[in-house]
Amino acid sequence: MPDSILARARPLMAARLAGAALTFAVPLVLARVLVPASYGTFKQAWLLSQTLALVLPLGLTQSLYYFVPRDPARRDRYVAQTAWALLAVGAASAVLLLLARPWVAAHFENPELTRNLPWVAAFTAFTVAGAPLDVAWNATGRIGAAALARVATEGGRGAAMVAGALLWRSVEGVFAGIALATAARAALSLWLLARRHGLRGDLALLRRQVAYALPFGLAFVLIVPQQQWHQYAVAAAVSAAAFAVYSVGTFQLPVVDVLYTPVSELLQIGLAEHEGAGRPPRAGLALFHEAVLQLSFAFVPLAGLLAVAAPVLVPFLFSPRYAAAVPIFRLATGSVLLAALPLDGVMRARAQNRFMLALSAGKLGATAALVAGGLALLGPIGALAGWTAAEAAARAAMLVRTAQLFEAPLRQALPVRALARQAAATAVAAPAAWVALNALAAPPFFRLAACGLAFAAAYLGVSWAFGWLPAGWVSLFRARRAGRTPAAPPESA
């Protein structure tokens, strides 16, 4: 590909960064406006909604990344039938949630959640129905349009949620705001996709699409509960107010999604282009190494910085009443490190459906056992530790499979020396950040600013001094010119 992954991902990253800036205030406002019990209700409702929104589409939306680059002549059919399918799935998700009212009441034991379940069903349906828009535009090469769509819809949703919270001072107002924003997204998605791609699908193509997506979808039926198992376990074991503390501890800064998802999506497209060009499997290894290095250069130091700043950062963002979440927050930074490996993108690009299904089943079983054991021994933080251990083991299995797919020895599957250098730079920067955080007698904002600046100066200074800066990050903020020569190859060792 003529540009690096990071360069191609720039519009998507900018969109996600803008969307994150618009929506970052949402949990912070809600944590202050709502009492902890109502904030816990919101997090429980969001957990239910996101579980169904991720599971029920059964991988149809993401399958566009596989079919559209490989069959551009019939891309309109794929997009149209995906839009119709997600509209039907959204309606089914609402019905399913309403039918599950007795289970929700028994599992969460939260009358406020049960009373507001119709709102949850509504915004879940609209979320699913509006999902295909930016994925379809990404897959068809309209990356700029997809970026704008994401900014507009995420910004609108965040504004509606905050407005509902401030106007009604209740969780009902928040739910009404989400429903309004997601309904607008769903309507615009169907209209825009129909306008450009039409409304006509193809039964034979749909069968082919479902045959590809269904194993991944079934894997998602296992993956999503596995990802959220610790939250369901803790929600069932503690009060809504205590679950609010746990949710604050497991909160991730949106910068992870800002970088990870665009890089993973473009890695899939890049590997598909390699395959379409008839290049050997090992040719994709350099592309994977580039993706890992661009992610790890941000995520390894981010995990270190968050661990250092946690005692001041958590009370600053969510108010001092959530200070008990600090140990959980520190442990949760381990998932930031795991996000440096876009292994799921490789699995999708190489159609590893059955492998992912088997792995997901094993990971779910391991997660259930480890979370239950950790919760019994250590309480909520033990549940998170059990989930993290299961997730790390699954990533190791995916890494072994990735090496096999690229026909490379396991020792070459990752740019190990470059990763070690990033870890070393982080180890140098962490003490400097700790000193800055604790030596300054000032309000929390200024202490956090000093901590961040000290960490960045040390990390970037060490990386620059020893020539460890990845080429993709060096060129990311340079102005692009017409006819630009190909980007320098990424550091791989």
Secondary structure as GFF3:
##gff-version 3
##sequence-region A 1 493
A	DSSP	alpha_helix	5	8	.	.	.	ID=ss1
A	DSSP	alpha_helix	10	23	.	.	.	ID=ss2
A	DSSP	alpha_helix	25	33	.	.	.	ID=ss3
A	DSSP	alpha_helix	36	55	.	.	.	ID=ss4
A	DSSP	alpha_helix	64	70	.	.	.	ID=ss5
A	DSSP	three_ten_helix	72	74	.	.	.	ID=ss6
A	DSSP	alpha_helix	75	99	.	.	.	ID=ss7
A	DSSP	alpha_helix	101	108	.	.	.	ID=ss8
A	DSSP	alpha_helix	111	115	.	.	.	ID=ss9
A	DSSP	alpha_helix	117	129	.	.	.	ID=ss10
A	DSSP	alpha_helix	132	139	.	.	.	ID=ss11
A	DSSP	alpha_helix	143	168	.	.	.	ID=ss12
A	DSSP	alpha_helix	171	197	.	.	.	ID=ss13
A	DSSP	alpha_helix	203	237	.	.	.	ID=ss14
A	DSSP	alpha_helix	240	249	.	.	.	ID=ss15
A	DSSP	alpha_helix	255	276	.	.	.	ID=ss16
A	DSSP	three_ten_helix	281	283	.	.	.	ID=ss17
A	DSSP	alpha_helix	284	318	.	.	.	ID=ss18
A	DSSP	three_ten_helix	320	325	.	.	.	ID=ss19
A	DSSP	alpha_helix	326	332	.	.	.	ID=ss20
A	DSSP	alpha_helix	334	338	.	.	.	ID=ss21
A	DSSP	alpha_helix	343	349	.	.	.	ID=ss22
A	DSSP	alpha_helix	353	378	.	.	.	ID=ss23
A	DSSP	alpha_helix	380	405	.	.	.	ID=ss24
A	DSSP	three_ten_helix	410	412	.	.	.	ID=ss25
A	DSSP	alpha_helix	416	439	.	.	.	ID=ss26
A	DSSP	alpha_helix	444	465	.	.	.	ID=ss27
A	DSSP	alpha_helix	471	476	.	.	.	ID=ss28
###
